[in-house]
Amino acid sequence: MFNNCNEFRNYFNLEKIVSIDMSYLSNDIEKWWNKELLIKRDFFHKKSLLINLILDKVKTSDYEYFTKFSKINHHISGIVLHNLFTIDSPSLSLLVHESLSDIFNLMDIKYPYEDHKALFLKKSINEISEWGNGSGDISLHSDDLYEDISSDYLSLTTCRDLSNTPTSYLLAKDILDLLTDNELEILLNIEANFISGKNVNGLKSKKAKILESCEERGFLSRFDFRIDNVNGQRMTIANNPSKEEVSVFEKLFEISKNLKSRTIDNGLGTFLIIDNYKVLHARSSVKHYPSSGYEHPKDAFRLLYRSKGPRKQFFDIEQARYL
């Protein structure tokens, strides 16, 4: 797809995350929500109505970003929508989250061993690191690289965050651009073993290329720099690598340690969607939480909703058992 490393480098260096102020929509969303509270409808009916409202009211210039997200030659690896609502309501937050995830064609996958929708500090396990439901640091990574189903997209919506803990991220280009042309060529041939962490009972693993070209999205990258206290390093080099391959692989970890992550404000009413194969996300430890954790998300000091899974048009119907 790319004729040489210079052409590839010029391509990936155009990737970006777009931030949009959606405060012009918040009044419409909240007026609609307050009326809906008086009407008995099921969740899916409400979601359909909210999707129609958003699509009707969103500015054409903003919607153009929606349509270009994660598409080849448009270079939009992520979108942050700020100020969608101002009401601290788990029900409204979840509804907005699911509606926007649908608009972006994210098919959320619910695995039988993981309750991933509500992210909050769980009781008795709140100090655990490398896990969204704990309060410890989470290193840069892409999600679910050990799964058979590709998690093309990841979305997060903030209901509340009294700790003011932002989501950290790096674009894959930030790492790739620090490799020489020769190192990029070597990386294109390296496969890694990706393993599950504490969110999975037992161990799941998958071998895949770390970097490859993609006709629909330009390129895909797979990075996971987490080190689990049970299963160990989540990304290890595969296939009896050469010294040159080991050197490039180890350089990736050095780069990830030395690069300063960027941050996204997780204020109330924020929706974030990223291409999971072009953006790595992380989080510093959550400070100043007032208890040892929570039993229920509605009571949580910090509450986000999450979806992750394939783009709908690429979903293999044979995997529908996970929906």
N, C-alpha and C positions, 0 to 999 in steps of 0.2 A: 504493500500500500504506500509506504514511504520509500523513496528512491535512495535516501542516505540519511545518516544521523542528523545532519544539519537541517534537513527538511523536517524530520521528526521533531527536533528541538524547537524549531520555529513554530511548529503546530502546537505542541503542548504548552509552550510559554504563553499562549493566548488564553488559556483557561482561566476562569474567574468565578467568583461568587458575587451575585447581585443582591443588594439590599433595597427593599421597597417599603416606603411608609404607607400603610393601608388605613390610616386613621380616618380617611374619608368614608370608609365602609363600616366603621365600628358602630355608628349611630343606627344605621339600617339593620345591622345584625342584632344589636341589643333590643331595638324596638320589636323586631320580629320575635326574638326569644321571649321577651316579656309577655307577648300575646300567646305564644305557644305554651307557656306554663299553664294557661287556663284551658287548654284544649287537650283532650286525650288522644294522642297519636302514638304509634309505635316508633322506635328509633329510626328504622329504615325510611319511613314516610317523612319524618322530620329531616333526615339527611337529604333526601331527594329535594325537598323544598328549599333547604339552605343552599344546596349546590346551585339550584336555579337562581336564587337570589344573588349569590356571589357572581355567577356568570353574567347576570343581567346588569349588575352595578359596577363591576370592575372596569377600570379605565382600559381603553383599547391598547394604549401604550404599555400598560402593565401586563395585559394578557398576552401580548406578543412575547414577553419574556417567558411566560408559562409554556408557550408552544415551542420555544427554542431550547428549553431546558434539556440538557444531556443529548442533544442531537448533533450529528457530525457537522463540522464547519461552523457551528454557532458558538462553541467554546464557553457555554454556561454550565459549570459543574455544580452549582448550587444556587438556591434562591432563599433569601430570608424575608419573610413578610412580618413587619412590625405593626403593633397597635391595632390588631384585628378586633379586639374587644377589651373592655376595662373591668368587666365583672369577674370577680373571683368565684367561679362556679365550675366544679369538676364536670358536671353534666354538659354545660355549654362548651367547655374546653374540648371534651372528647368529641362532641358533635362537630365542632369546627375542624378538629384534627382529621376526623374520618372523611368529612366532606372535601377538604383540600387534598387529602391523599388520593381520593378518587379522581378529582379533577386532574391530578398529575399522573394518573394511570398507574399508581402503585398498588400492587396486589399483596396485601399483608398476609404473611404465612404464619399460622399458629402451630408451632410444633407441640407435640403432646407432652414434652418434658419441660416446657418453658412457658411461664406466664409473663410475657414481655411487654404487655400493653402499658401498664401504669408503672412509671419509674419513681420510686420513693424509698426512703431509708427504712428497711425492714427491721423489725424488733429482733434483738439478740445477735444479729449479724451485721450491724450497722457500720462497724469499723473495717470491714473487709475491703481490700483494694482490688483493682482490675475488674470491677463488677458494678453495673449501673445501680443496683439496689443497695450497695454499700456506700460508706462515706469516704473511703480512701481514694488515693490517686488512681486514675485510669490512664494508661499510656496510649500513645497514638496507635490507631488500628482502623481497619475496615471490618464490618460485621460479617459473621457467619461464613467465613472463607472455607470452613470445614464441611459445609452442607452440600448436598447434591444439587439443591435448588439454588440458582444464582440470586443473591440479594442485590439487585441492580440499584435500588433506591433505599434510602433511610430518611424517615421524617420524624420530627419532634415538635410538639406543641407545649408551651409553658402555661400551666394553670396558675402556679404560684412558685416563687423562689425567694423566700425570706432570707436565705443565706447569701444571695447575690453571687452565686457561683456560675460563671459563664461557661458555655461550651467552647472548648479549644479545638482548633483544627489546623491542618496543613493541607494544601493542595499537593497532589502527587508531583506536580511540576517542580515544587520547591525542593524535593529530594532529587528528582531525576536531573535537574539542571546542574547539580553539583557533581555529576558523573562526567568523565571524559567521554568522547565519542567511542573510544575503544571499550570503555566500561559499559556504556549503553549497549553496544553490540553483544558483549558477554552476557549482560543481564537478560537480553531477549532470549537467551538459550537456557537460562537457569529455571529449574523447577524447585518448588518448596513443598514441604509437608506442613499442612495447617491442621492444628488440633483444637478441640473444644476446651472450654474452661469450666468454672464452677457452676455455670448455668445448666450444664448437662450432666445427668447421672451416668457415670461410666466415661467412655472416651470415644469421640468421633474424630475421624481424620479424613483428609483429602489431599491428594497431590495435584498441584496446578502450577502453571507458569506464573512467575511474578509479574511479568510485563509482556503484553502482546498487542498487536494491532487489531482493530475491530472495524468492520465495514459500516456499522450503524452509528458508532460513537467515536471513531478515530483511534482510540486505544483503550486498553484496560490495564489497571495495575492492581496488585494485591500485596498489601503490607499489613503486618500485625506485629507490633513491637512489645506486646504485653508479655510478661513473665508470670505465669500463674503459680501460686504457692502450693498447688497440688500437682498439676500436670506439667509445670515447667514452661519452657520457652514455647510460645504458641506458633512460631514460624521457624522452621529449621530447613537447611538446605538438603536437597534430595539427590539421589542417583550417583553416588561416588564422585563428587565434583573434583575438578582440577584445582590446582593451587590458585590459578587466576580467578576461577569462579568463587572460591572461598574468600579470596581477598575482596572481591566486589560485594559479596554478600555481607561480609563483616563491615564494610564501609557504609552500607545502608544503616546499620545500627548506630554507627558513630555519627552519621549525619542526623539521624532522628534525635540523638541525645543533645547535639550541639545547636540545632536549629531552634529558634524561638517560635513557639506556636502563636497563631493569631487567635482572637477570641470573638465570639458572637454573644451579644447581650441577650440573656434569656429572660427578658422582662415579661410580665403578664401580657398575654395576647400575642406572643411571638410564635410563628410557624416557620420551621426550617426544613428544607428538603435538599438532600445532596445525592450526587451520583456516588454510590458506595465504592466504585472502582476508580474514582478520580480524586476523592477527598477522604483524608484520614481524620478521625475525630478523637477527642480525649477530654479529660476533665481533671482539674486539680481537686484535692480533698475538700469536702464540704465542711465549712467552719461554722461554729456558733449555733449548731442545732440544739434545741432546748430539751431533748430527751434522748433516750437510748434507741429510739426508733418507733415505728408506728405499726399498728395492726391493720389499719384501713387507709387507703389513699386519700379519702376525703379529709382526714385529720392531719395529713402530712405537712411538714414545714416546707418541703420542696417537692413539687409534684409536676411531672411531665408525662405526656402521652407519646408513645412511640409506635411506628409501623416500619416494617422492613420486609422486602421481598422483591420479586421480579416486576419488570414492566409488563403490563397486561398482554401486549401484543406478542411477547416472547414466551409467555407462560405455557408450559407443557401440561395439557389437560390430564395426563396420566399422573401428575403429582397432586391432583385435586384432593386427595385424601387428607392433606395437611390444612385445608381451608377451614 
